[in-house]
Structure formats: C-alpha cells, structure tokens
Amino acid sequence: MKQDRPLQWFRDFEPLTSHTQSSGLDRYATETVQLGILCIKCRHVRRWLQDNWEKATTAKRFKREFGHHASGEKLEKSYQDGCHLCTHIWHSLIETNTHLFLKQRLRKRKSRLTKIRNGSAVKITIQKFTGVRKHNTKDIIFEFKASVQLSATRLIGDLLYIRQDENVTAPITTNAPAVTTSRKRKRNPSTTLDHQELPTIPIETCTRSASSFALARRWINECVESHDHCRRASANALPKRLLEVTRHASDIRLRLVDTADLLTSAPSPKYACLSYCWGGTATFKLTQSTTHTLRTGIPATLLPQTIRDAALTTLELTLSLLWVDSLCIIQDSAADWAAEAATMCDVYRGSFVTLAATAAASSAAGMFSARDPLMYSPCPLASLLPGNSGGRVASLYPHSHSRGADSFAQWPLHTRGWVVQERILPRRTLGFGPVLAWECWQASRDEFDFFARGGDDLLLPKHPSLCRRFYETIVDGVGGQEPGRLSGFAARRVLDLWVSIVIEFTGCKLTVLSDRCAALAGLVAAVKARTGWRNVAGVWETGLVPQLLWKRAYDNEEPRRTGLRPYWSWAAIEGGVYFPAATRSRLDLVADVVVASEQDLVGVAYDKAAELPLALRVSCVPFKLDSDLGKPEGWPSHDDGDAFKIERDTTGEDDPELFLPLAEGGPELYGIAVAPSSKYPGAFERVGYASSFIWENKDEVKKRRPLFSGDDSKATFILV
C-alpha cells in the first residue's frame, strides 16, 4: 500500500490555493496518511526493540547497529512509498542545517541529495542517551543516528531521539501482515510496508481539513473555558471598522461595517484579526473610491487568497467579524491611516483571536498548506506494556522536534519587523503554516508537539514566550501593582522584557529603515500605560544605562544608518542588536546619565527654530583613545594581556575619540566609544560599544575602581 502525500522538505510551505489545482496539490485537501507503516527493513528494527526493550533500557551502556537498505536509492524509494521510519531517516540525512536561509538550504540539499543517492549500505545506530537531562530531555531513552556509505567515508545524519510518549497507551502489534506498495508488483522486501495496529488516527495532508478546524476550535474552547488569564475582559477600544463575513450557499461575502453600528446589538462584538505578509502583490484595498463597494459587500473571490482563507477560517471558528488592515483602513487617506495606526495596539489586544499566515510570503499564497504528516509525526517503535513502563509507547521523534524554535522563527511572517507586536499583543494567535500552531497568554500548542517536545533550541516552558511574558509583566500589571507604582523588581522585569522584544524585533526585516521606532509604537503605548514611563527613541528613561549598552549582533556585519537620531539609540542602525550587560544579575553604574534639558544644551549648536535634539547628559570619567593601541591612553595592562575592545556601530565613520565607561558588572567594564558631532558642534555622538576584562577578582576591582569612578575626575558630555 503506497501512501499518497506531498513529498517535500522540512519546513517548506506548499500553498494550497486555487492556483495549485493544476499541479494536483489541491487533492491533498481530503487525503490522509496512516502513521507507523514500515518497510521490511524498519520492521526488523521495531521488532528487535520490542523484544529487547527491558534489556536495552536496564543496561548501563548500550549500543546496537542495524544494517538497513542496501543503497541510498532504495532508502529514498521506501521513504516515497510511505515508510514512516524511512521518512525520518531520509530527512535526518538531508536536513542538517535548518537554521540556514532558504538559498543556502537549497544548495546544501542539492549537494547532500546527490551524495545520498549515490551512496550504499545505509546503517542505523541506537545507543543509550548520553546528553544532559533537562526539562526537554527527561523522557529521552535512546539516541538514534543514521548514516550512508559514500566512496571514502560515511555521511552521518542528524541525531534523533527515541522518547517515551506519555499520551499513548495502546500496544503495538508487531506481527501484522505485510502489504506491498503495489498490487501489480511482486513483493519486494525493500519496499514492503507493514500496517501496524496503531493507537493513532489517520492524519490529513493539509491544514484546510475539517480536523484542522476542529483542532483549532478545541484549542479556543480550552482557552476560553480554562485559561483565567485569557478570559479576562478586555477594556481596549474597538477598531473603527470591521468586515462582516457571511456564507451564501457555497460563496463567502465580506461587507465593511462601522463598529459603532454593531454596538447596539452586541456590546462586545468578537472579531478575528489577520496578520499576514502583503508581499507587494496587487490587491483589492479600501480606498476612498472603493468604500461604497465594500459597504455594499463583495464576494471573497475578488480578494487575495490569504484574505479569502482568513474569511473561511473566521466562519469555521463560528465568528462573523474580521479585521484586515488593507480593507479596514483607508489606504489613500493619510489622516485615516494615522488615526487607525495609533490604535493598532488596541485592535490586536482586543481581538478574540488573531489568524497568522505564518509561512506565506505574500497575500497571494494563502494560509493553507499541503504537507507530509509523516515528516512531522513521531514514529511508534515499541509498546511499553503496563508490566514494565506504565503502558506508554516509545516513539522516534523527527529531527524537526529538535529544530522547533528555528522552524517557527524563520517562517516569512516572523521575519517582518512590523509583525513583532502583532505576535505579542493578541491574547490568542492561531498560526497557519506547514503545521497548525497556537499561542495564548497561558499556553503554546501545535499539532505535532514542537513546543512540548522542543530540543535545546526551544527554551519553553523554562523561559516563557514573549506573548506570555508580555501578559505576566504588562497586562497582569507585574503582580497586580498599580500603573506607575512599580517596585524595583517589577521595573527590572519590565526592562528585561523590553530588551528581549528589541532583540527579537531588530533581528527582523523592515522595508523602510526609518520605521525602526514606529513599528513598535503599539508595544510602547502598552508599556507606557502600565508603567507611566517615558520612551525616547525606543529607549525607556527609567533604567536608561543598561539600554545604552547595546552592540551589533554577530550576524549584523555591515549595518547602515537608518536615518534616525539620536545615535545612542539602537534604532540608529539597521539589523540585529543585543545587550551584553542586560544579563548581569548586578550592574553597578559608574556614570550619571539623564535626558538633557534645554538648559543642558546651552553649549551645543543647533537650529533653535527646530525641535530640541534628543540628547543625554552624561557625567563620567572619560578616557582618551589611542588610535594606534586601540585602547585608552594609560589603560592598565593585565598578566594575560589587555582585553579592551571597541566594536564599531557602522563602518566608514569617524574614529572614536573617547571611551565613556557607564557601568561595571563583575569583572567587566561596559561603556561606549564617542566622537565629536558634526551635526551638533559641542556635542558627541556614539560610534561604538566598548568593554574591558582587565580585572578578575574583588581585590583587582577595588584597586582599579578609582580609575573610572572617581568624582574628581568626572566630566560632563552631551550625547546626541
């Protein structure tokens, strides 16, 4: 029995749209596959594990090698025919660098694919788990690794894990009859599949299936009925306009309505929001000329596929109202755009659920995907009967489960800077990609347990997601404290959250570099409402110094200036940044830093008719930099050599003139490198991040501290 399903690569998105009907993908809307069907070679592995489980698990050391398919071509054939275990083996050999970007992955795949197809003697090695026991590895029993013989060496695949599955208790039958992959073909041991009696149901090969919608409704019902955090009534203002979605026979229609008109019949109307990539594709939009048409109502077929899919999903979730930016904000009205953009925070926070088209790069691609469930699903290998392990089933988890964080983070929607606040603000988000995913203020779910079975890359639940951290710190009021009355601990939690948001945001893409601050305006408004703090160019006035100690991320090699000022803000450069000092449990300030007043700018030349430049007044002990030595003049040496380092913010700018130390954390001194400002004579501009590791113990710290913290040596600078 050959299992028909889309053969694809891990994490790839195969849009299930009307345009795919000619390619045959649309047939997967109703197709299913059965988990656990194995070829003869894999049946041998399963039977051995079943018969020797107790011996293998109780042995102090255990390692067993199995001969498998005679060639890479036969392995590929078995994978294509639907052997569940061969599917995992095949992808573990192919996909070893899922963190790479798409073009890099394609080149890597092509190279490995050729090698595997020309290889021989596939081998499987199973041994006791040797890793460190952590929250996400406690149920791992064995390590599983496949390899294929090349001409002079063996190509080794990704490390997989056999885990005890707590959710499955039915036994596996290992003597079920074999079924060939084709009735016309004689039985071939390399392609014969074994249909086991499995404790699972068939899984659909697309995310537009009835069971996918049923799963989404189940997640929502669980959240509404049992999540206290998510059930809290929202006091957020409603959007000005919404789309009323209705079904007429087999057609879906959308009509633009004013929210004010809905309040007479529904005081708190429930609506869904759509988060998606426009992608530059031509689309029907709300403009001054199309307003009347939309108010009359239009068929969904006139809209891009993603919006059509969102309308269908809205109805399947038993809702009738949908908010889409391109259809609810007048696109050619600057006044309407400004007014609605200012309430974006409330729109997403007030939604009943946000629908995220996570894997679609444009609005033409749609939300739904054809996919291979075998690639993402665990493969049952041994029945752990009640006599030995409480009735559990041991399953091999695919390599995708150790790449869980990568798989979600690199989908197109999650790489857009504007979407960061769309991911954090809603109380509930339902994500559509190759897999269905869910996140709310209390839980994360997905249909194949990426979050529950995540590898080392995925820190949940030890480090909650930004969505839940935002709820706990901002929505819940940092332990219920009143706005503007935060304890020191609560303020630290808010700043830690903000640093994490900035790191996440700056790693994403922006089409317009000058949107660096505007794209976080909704989150800034939410934090300000909770804390009462003032935000200056993406930096909070409270806890100012640690936020100034940012540096370029390692992969941000040649950033440009965004055109934004001040230069001391992370918003002044493009690309990723991070905050080395933010992880310090204790940070002692060695400088006084405040937002400069008009009086502080007396010695700075600027256009008095224009707005005051955003400036800081910094009082610290400055050190003049020696351009030849690359460190401050007279900087003390260390037995192991100097460890003073300057990392420039951008290239091709003026050399730094001064090092301004701002804080000390343990053995490290943190500061910034500055140069005189050409735009504002009399002031200085940040040009880099600087740090030093020249002391190692408390005695050294006491000895060196007067060098950078003596009040008599401090000078005052204006930083712009």
Disulfide bonds with the S-S distance in Angstrom:
none
